[in-house]
Each structure stands twice: as structure tokens, then as C-alpha cells.
């Protein structure tokens, strides 16, 4: 999830663990704990795009990291806050839950998380978008409200718990809505006599009303969307795989880097040659509208061989496309 959401979750968890003893400092350190796993993004400044993408939501998002980091951080904060006389174990417990709940939440997104690292398995329930105001805003209001209540009062505890319950309930609701949307896609495929190998569904940006689907067929990927307010049948758009036309890099390292990209995309990918350049599209995050009524895949990479080795550069998104995305998204959420 986005940084603000993780800060709010961490602050609420910190409050639940030590709020009565440490007051707002529990929220402060909980918020810090909630942001720590995402420090893995600094890898993009020190390594190539493929490696940085592999690192993201890896070790720092695992149970192992929470177990290792929490005692160290607990000891440091206990030295800093020695006047509270809470002991390092209390602070370590706060940091463990602040760090661990971060990947738990991320597991519900499309990117998922390697919560069981070093085991090479990424957990992704695909039920909530990385930014969802209905999850974050009520949670934020309750957490801030709790800050202004006396730390040893029942009202503060209840307010903090209300935020946790509301956000968790919405998270569980997203799983139910995903199941309902999946049923609609499967029914449409059956009605249209479309044979397929696999289907993957996820919510569109900022909501859980509009859902996207990728469908794996023998020769193509089908992409469709469905809003719970729709009145027309679901329509699938076909994107041929054209696997035989994909580039065959002679350099073993280049071929290996391409396979790494394919692995990152979990096999949901397309490649296209445009103006002499090859582009790699990760289909898991769907399409977004751009100027002139066109669409492009949210995550696309320009492939180049530099010094004989394949590199990937994520294509930039124009700021004006964000406004177009919101406008198009709102119209589509309302139904077809």
C-alpha cells in the first residue's frame, strides 16, 4: 500500500501495543515501524531496474526481517526513551507488529509480498489497489482522533480499535467483492464459449467497484473490466502473444535478464517492437488511458542491450495522464 496508509496502520498498531504506557510516542514509533519495510525502494538508486524490482517487497517485507529488526530497534528506542522505563522488550514488541503488519497489508495488493522469505513465494490476494481512500481515510480520522484523547482512557482505546476494525472489515469486504467479480468474469467466458487456461482479477485504481481481468488463452491474453453498476455484457479485448516473434538475445546474460523479467511478471507479459525498440509489458497491473484516446500498459519497460547486456528502463508516465485516468475511471465505475 501507499506510504500514508502504512504510516496510519503502523501508528494504530503502535497505539494498540503501547499507547496506554507511552501515549503519542507509541503512535510515532509505530508509524516509523510501518514505513521501514518500504526502505527497500532505495535499491533503485544503487542497482539496475530489474534487480531493484526483484528486491522490492522481498526480505524487508518478511517475517524473518521483523524478527531480526524488532529487537535491535527496540533496544535503540529504549535507550532513547529510558525515562519511560518500559524495557527493550516492550519496544521490540511494538516494532515487530508495526513491521509485520506492513507486509500483511501488502499481501492483499497485486504486487504482493515475499512474506515467507527466503522461500521464493510471493503472496498476492489481488483484492485491493495500492491506494484506496475508503480503506485509508476512515482509518486516518480515527487514528488522529485518538491522538487527542487522554492515553489512559477507554475512549482512546475504543477510537483506535474502531479504526482498526473499520479498515480490517473493508479489507475482508474487498476479498468478497473480488470473489463476486470473478464469478461475473467466469460466467461471461462460459457464455461466450471462450476456453482459457487461467484468469487473474484485481480492482481498478482507487476503488473496489470496478474490477479488471486478465485471461490466459492458448494464443492470446484477453483483458476486460467489470463494474458492479454495469448493465451490458462483459467484453473481452484480445492481445495476441506472438511468442515466436519475441527477440532471441544471443548474449546468455541478456537472455537471463529477460527471463528474470518474465519471472517477475509471473508469466503475464507481452513484448512488442516499436520503431526498432523492444518493449516488455507486465500485464498484471492493466491498462491506463493516455492522450489521443489510446491506452498503454501501466508497467512497460524499454529493453536495450548496453555493453552486450540487456537492461530494462521503465517508461515514464506523463503527469497529464493522471487527470485523464481519474476522469476515465470515474465514468467507468458508474457502469456501461
N, C-alpha and C positions, 0 to 999 in steps of 0.2 A: 504494500500500500504506500501512499504518498507520505512524505515526511511529517506533515502536520498530524495525520491520523495516527502514525506510530508514536508521536510525542504525546498525544492525548491518551492513547492506550497505556503507554508507559507511566504517565502521571497517575492515571486511575489505579493501575496496579500498585504503584508505589504507595499511594494513599491507602489502599486496602491492606497492604502489608505492615506499614509503619506509621500511618497517618496519625493515629492516636498518640503515639510517643514522640514523633518528630515533626508533626504539623506540616506546613507547606514545604519543608525541606524534603519530606518523603515524596511529594509530587515532583519536586525539582530533580531529585536524583532518579526517580522513576522515569521521568521524561528523557533524561540523559541516557539511561539504560535502554530505553526504547529506540533511540537513534543509533546506538553503537553498531548493530549488525550491518547497517547500510553504509558504514565507512568503507566497505569493500569497493565502493564506486571509485575511490581514488586510484584504483588499479589502472583505470583508463589513461591516467597521466604518466604511467611508468611502463606500460606494455602495449602490445598491439590490440586491435579491436576484438579479434577472435578470442584471445586469451582473457581479456578483460570481461568479455561476455560469459566465458566459462566460469570465471571466478565469482561473478555476481550471484548472490544468494546461494553461495556454496558453504565453505567452512564456517564463516561468521554467522550463518543462519542455522546452525546445527545445535542439537542438544549438547554435543561434545564441547562446543565453544562456550555455551552457557555454563557448563560445569567447570570448565577451566578458568574462565574470565571472572566469574562472580566472586570467588574467594579473594582474588587479587584486588578487585575493585572494592570489595567490602572492607578489606584491610586498609586500603588507601583512604577511603571516606571516613572510616572510624578514627583514623589519625587526625583527619581534618576536623571532624565533628566530635572530638573527645569529650567536650563539655556535656554532650547529651548522654554519655556513658551507656550506650546501647550495646557495645561489643561488636566485634567484626562479623560475628555470625548473623546478627540481625540485618546488617547492611548487605552481607553476601546473599542472604535470602531475598532481599528486595531486588538486588541486581539480577539474581537468577531468574526470577519471574518477569522482571522488566525486559530482560534479553530474550527469554524463551517464548514469551507471548508474541514477540515480533514475528518470528518465522511461522508461528501457528496461524496468525492472521494472514501472512503472505501465502500460506498454503491454499487459501481459498481463491487466489488470483490465477490468471492464465499463466504467468511466468512460473509460478510455483516456487518451491524451495527445497534444497537438499538437507532436510531436517535430520536425516539419518546418516549424514556424512560421518565416516569416509565411505560408506556404502553408496554406490553410484546409482541413486534412485531419487528422482525429483517428484515431490508430492505437489499436485496441482488439481484442485477441485473445479477450477474454472467457473466459479459461481458469483464472483463479484469483480467489478472493474477496479483498477488500482486507485482511482479517485471516485468516491461515491458520497455525495453530500448527505444522503439520507442515513448513511452509517455514521459519518463524522460529526455533523452539526449538532444533533441532539446530545451526543457523547461529549462534545466540546462544551456545550452550555452547562451540562450537569457537573463537569469537572471544574470549570471556572467557578460555578456557584458554590461548590463545596469548599473552595479556597477561602471564601469569605465567612464561613461558619466556624465556630469555635471547635478546635480539634478534638476535644473530649466529649462532644455532644452526639447524641443519637441521630440528630437531623443531618449532621455532616456525613456520617456513615451511610445513612439512607440515601442521601443525594448522590454520593459516589457510586453506591450499589445500583441506583436507578440507571445511571449512565452505562454501567457495565451490562446490566440486564437488557436495556433497550438495544444497545449495539450488538450484543450476542444474539438476541432474538431476530434482529434484522439479518444477521449473518446466516442463521438457520433458515430463515424465510427464503433467502437467496438460493439455498440448496433445493428447496421445494419448488421454487419458480423455475429453476434450471430443469428439474425433472419434468415439469409441465410443458416447458418449451420443447424439450427433447421429444416428448410424446407427439407434439404437433409436427415436428420435422419428420419423424419416423412415419407418421400417418400419411404425410404428403408424398414421401418417397414411395410408399406402398401403393398409394392411389395412382401415382404416375408411372408405376411399374419400373422403377429405377433400381437396378441391382447395385449394391455397394459393399465395400469391404469394412469401412469404419466411418463413424461420424463423431465430430467433436463440436460441442456447443459452448458458447460463452456470452456474457452480457455485453451489449454495446457500451460505449463510453458513458459514464456518469449516472447510470440507471440500471434497474433490473426489470424494466418493462419491455425493452427491445432486446432481442437475442439474435446472435449470429451463429451460423452453422457452416462448417467445412465438411464436405462429404468426399470420401476417397473411393473413386471407381477405378476400373481397370486402366483406362486411358486418360482420365481427366479428373480434376478436382471440381466439385460443384460447390458454389457459395450462395448462401441465401440468408435472409433475415426474416424475423417474425416478431410482431408486436402483439401484445395481448389485446390491443384495440383493433386489430386487423379484421377486415370483413371480406377480403379477397383471398383466394388460394395462394399458398406459398409458391414462389417462382424461383427456380434454381438456374444460376448462370454458370456456364461451363468454361473451365480454363484447362486446355489440353496440357498434359505433362510433357510431351515431346522429349522423353528421356534420351532417345537416340541422337538428338541434336545438341545435347549438352556438351560443353567443351571437355576435351580429354587432355589434361595438362601432362606434359611429358616429364616434368620435374617431380620426383617422388614426394618431395616436401610440399609442393603445391597441391598435389593430389590429396595428400594427407590433410592439409588445411581445409580443403573443400569438404572432405569427409567430416571434419570437426564441425563445420557449419551445418552440415546435414544432420549431424547428431544433435546439435543444439536445437534445431528446429523440430526435433523428434520425427523427422521424415516428412513433415508438412512443408514442402517447399516447391518453388518453381524457379527456373532460370530462363533469362531472356537476353538476347543480343540486340542492342540498340546502338546505332551509329558506331559500330566497331568495338563497343564495350559490352562486357557481360555483367548482368545484374542478378543477384541472388535475392529471392523474396521469401521471407518467413511468413507463412500463411496463418499462423496461429492467432495473430492479432488483427486480422481482417483488413478491410479497405477503408480509405478515407477520401472524401471529396477534395478535389483541387480545382484550380481555375479552369475555365472553358468547359465546364460540365464533365470533366474527366474524373477518374478515380486512380488512386495508387495504393499499393500495399503499405501499411503503416511502417513496417520494418523491411527496408530494402537496402542492399549493400552493393556498392560498386566494387567489382573484382578487378584487381590489377596484379600483374607479376612484376615485382620490383627486385632487381638483382637475382632474377631467376626464381623467386619465391612468391607464392600467391599471398596477397594481402586483401583485406576487406575494409571498405570505408562506408560507414552508414551515411546514406543520403540525407541531406538536410531538409527540414520541413520549413516552408515559408510561414512567417507569422500570420499572414493574411488568411492562411488555410484554417487557422484555429477558429476564426469567426464563421467561416463557411461551414466548418464541421458542426459547430453548435447550432447553426440555423438549420442545416440539413437534418441533424439528429432530432431536433425538436419536432420538425414536420413529420419525420418517420415514426417517432414514438407515438404520435397521435393516431396512427393507423393508416392503412392504404384504402 
